[in-house]
């Protein structure tokens, strides 16, 4: 981690929260309106692309294939620990 910069892990968790928040209300587990504010420009672009039809469903599958459990555990943790009931 570089001085004055968020860790890569923190940025990826913010990305996972932003991706979940971009889903339609009936499909998302929570909404984090601030998640995109914590993203680097590169990951902010990824989050923006996730709003496009087709990419919205493809991107989580790519992430889940590359890092099994990372996205889903971050989403579950946010939903069941961080979000109010």
Secondary structure, DSSP 4 states (H G I P E B T S, - for coil): --TTS--HHHHHHHHHHHHHHTS-TTT-S---TTGGGGS-HHHHHHHHHTTSTTHHHHHHHHHHHHSTTHHHHHHHHIIIIIS--
